[in-house]
Amino acid sequence: FFFLKSKLKKATLKALSKMKLNNIKQGDEFLNETCAICLENYQVNEVLRELPCGHYFHQKDIDVWLIKNRNC
């Protein structure tokens, strides 16, 4: 079981490394939106991760979510 869990985590980290990151700048459309994971508004200089489905989340929040759950 531990071996499978370790292998899945490694695959998830590899997938995360290929996903696009965006730094929020003043005037970005994201400033009026909220992260669906932590429910906090996006702020200037925060990093968002773009998922293949086109959704954005705080990188720190979605990375933890995907490592634990491996699905959007």
C-alpha positions as CSV (number, residue, x, y, z in Angstrom):
1,F,0.0,0.0,0.0
2,F,2.8,2.4,0.9
3,F,4.6,1.8,-2.4
4,L,1.4,2.5,-4.4
5,K,0.7,5.7,-2.4
6,S,4.3,6.9,-2.9
7,K,4.1,6.2,-6.6
8,L,0.8,8.1,-6.9
9,K,2.2,11.1,-5.1
10,K,5.3,11.1,-7.4
11,A,3.0,11.0,-10.4
12,T,0.9,13.9,-9.0
13,L,3.9,16.0,-8.4
14,K,5.1,15.4,-11.9
15,A,1.8,16.5,-13.3
16,L,1.8,19.6,-11.1
17,S,5.2,20.6,-12.4
18,K,3.7,20.8,-15.9
19,M,0.7,23.0,-15.0
20,K,0.8,26.7,-15.7
21,L,1.4,29.2,-12.8
22,N,0.3,32.8,-12.9
23,N,1.4,35.7,-10.7
24,I,-1.5,38.1,-10.0
25,K,-0.7,41.7,-11.1
26,Q,-2.6,44.9,-10.4
27,G,-5.6,45.0,-12.8
28,D,-5.8,41.3,-13.4
29,E,-9.3,39.8,-13.8
30,F,-8.6,37.4,-10.9
31,L,-8.6,40.3,-8.3
32,N,-12.4,40.1,-8.2
33,E,-12.5,36.3,-7.7
34,T,-12.3,34.0,-4.7
35,C,-10.3,30.7,-4.4
36,A,-12.9,27.9,-4.1
37,I,-10.7,26.0,-1.7
38,C,-9.7,28.5,1.0
39,L,-12.5,31.0,0.2
40,E,-10.1,34.0,0.3
41,N,-10.0,36.7,-2.4
42,Y,-7.0,36.6,-4.7
43,Q,-4.5,39.4,-4.0
44,V,-1.7,41.0,-6.0
45,N,1.5,39.0,-6.1
46,E,-0.2,35.7,-5.2
47,V,0.5,32.7,-7.4
48,L,-2.4,30.8,-9.0
49,R,-2.2,27.4,-10.6
50,E,-4.2,26.9,-13.8
51,L,-5.6,23.4,-14.1
52,P,-6.1,21.6,-17.5
53,C,-9.9,22.2,-17.0
54,G,-9.2,26.0,-17.1
55,H,-10.0,26.6,-13.4
56,Y,-7.6,28.6,-11.2
57,F,-6.8,28.2,-7.5
58,H,-4.1,29.5,-5.1
59,Q,-1.1,27.3,-5.9
60,K,-0.6,26.5,-2.2
61,D,-4.2,25.3,-1.8
62,I,-4.7,23.3,-5.0
63,D,-1.3,21.6,-4.7
64,V,-2.2,20.2,-1.3
65,W,-5.7,19.3,-2.5
66,L,-4.4,17.4,-5.6
67,I,-1.7,15.6,-3.7
68,K,-4.3,14.3,-1.2
69,N,-7.2,13.7,-3.7
70,R,-5.6,13.4,-7.1
71,N,-8.6,14.9,-8.8
72,C,-10.2,18.3,-9.4
